[in-house]
């Protein structure tokens, strides 16, 4: 299966796509960029001020997410209560019609 996919890719790539060397070069560029990002983040996190700011940002994010989830829970609870009232009334009307 792998050989068939590889052969199909090579046929398509030879017609219109990048060469295998161009793909390898693109991956090398991506890996190099990723390494630079990882090194930058590691260096930045060694700074106590940066770590403090990151902690504050994470705490604010967690707080906002918690508030959002709490609000969503309240909405669901209220909607459920309203829906329950509606279905109870509909059930009562159906029972009244059954008596006819």
Secondary structure as the mmCIF struct_conf table of DSSP 4:
data_model
#
loop_
_struct_conf.conf_type_id
_struct_conf.id
_struct_conf.beg_label_comp_id
_struct_conf.beg_label_asym_id
_struct_conf.beg_label_seq_id
_struct_conf.end_label_comp_id
_struct_conf.end_label_asym_id
_struct_conf.end_label_seq_id
HELX_RH_AL_P HELX_RH_AL_P1 UNK A 2 UNK A 15
TURN_TY1_P TURN_TY1_P1 UNK A 16 UNK A 16
BEND BEND1 UNK A 17 UNK A 17
HELX_RH_AL_P HELX_RH_AL_P2 UNK A 20 UNK A 45
TURN_TY1_P TURN_TY1_P2 UNK A 46 UNK A 46
BEND BEND2 UNK A 47 UNK A 47
HELX_RH_AL_P HELX_RH_AL_P3 UNK A 48 UNK A 98
TURN_TY1_P TURN_TY1_P3 UNK A 99 UNK A 99
#
